[in-house]
Amino acid sequence: MELIVQKAVEIGADQIAPIISDRTVVQVDSESAVQKQAKWQQIAIEAAKQCGQNWLPRVHVPRKLAEFFDAVEAGVLATPEPSEGGSLASQLTRLPLQKDIPRFDLRLIGSLQPDAQHLKKILADYSGEHQHRPQSVLMLIGPEGDFTPAELALARRHGCCPITLGPIILRVETAAIYCLSVLSYELLM
């Protein structure tokens, strides 16, 4: 997770919310979750300093997927709208507020399911439909072996589109870096 936090900050993520899925190997209790969050936040601080970020990404306490979506819908993960002079990179994964309801232009979930689409197609479809690129993207990356069918169904109910990362099954660290890199490239051009 340390590598994911470091690279996500360097690539331009605004917030990192670790998910404890049914297939997560390391389960954490509430006390160790807070300790891990503090450690990861410090890694985010160091990564932001190292790469010259002009904002500090927030690392959230690890939580179950259902709790994560409850927090998103309640606005707990939201941050204010980026300012006119704000960095484009900060807008990549920023969670803007609209009347205290968090909104994502696009919600994605990495998936090994056969109906998952390529990210490039989803981004092209979005741009074609809305005449602009998404400004705010939620990207969920699952554990080794993918999310469970129930977790995928939950994510779909919350508007997530399943995306494929290609024919090779990637480790979670690689998948997170890959997705953020592609999003950064596609949305900041």
Phi, psi and omega in degrees: 000328180301317179296319179298314180299311182302309183289325178298320178294315181298325183280334175128014177295143179269323180219149178231122182237096180298136181251134173260104181265174179297334182258008177295129184290312183266111176267144182234145174272175187297324180292313180290334177296318179293320178296318178296318179300317180296318178297314181294324178296321178295321176297320178297318179299312181296320179294321179296319178297314185298320184260004175076029177298145179260013174212161180253111176296147180261135174253123182272164175291139178300142179209162177295157183300317179298319178294323177300311180294325175300317180294319179298312182292331179277352180085011182292329181270001187279152173232163181297160176303142175295146180283167179306320182272005183295154179294141175298323180297325180291336180279346184304311182235018179293147181254089184290156177258139173226103185056045178064015176247120181295143182226137172242135174295327184213134178240125184232151175221125176295137186210146174266004182290149183294339181271003179292140181258162177287143181302319181301321179293316180298318179294320178295317178299317179299310182298321178295320181285322186256353180065019174200165177282155175295142179263337186223118185235131171261124180236115178259130176241129184271180180282177174304132179090002175080168172290158176288161176304322179295319179293320176298318178297318177300314180298319178297320178298335178264017172088011180279134175264127178288133178239148175262148177254015179108183187284343182266134178279121184263151170294157184300320180298315180295317181298317180296313180295318179300308182299314179296323179295314179296315179299316179299313180297312184289326186265344182254009180289000000 
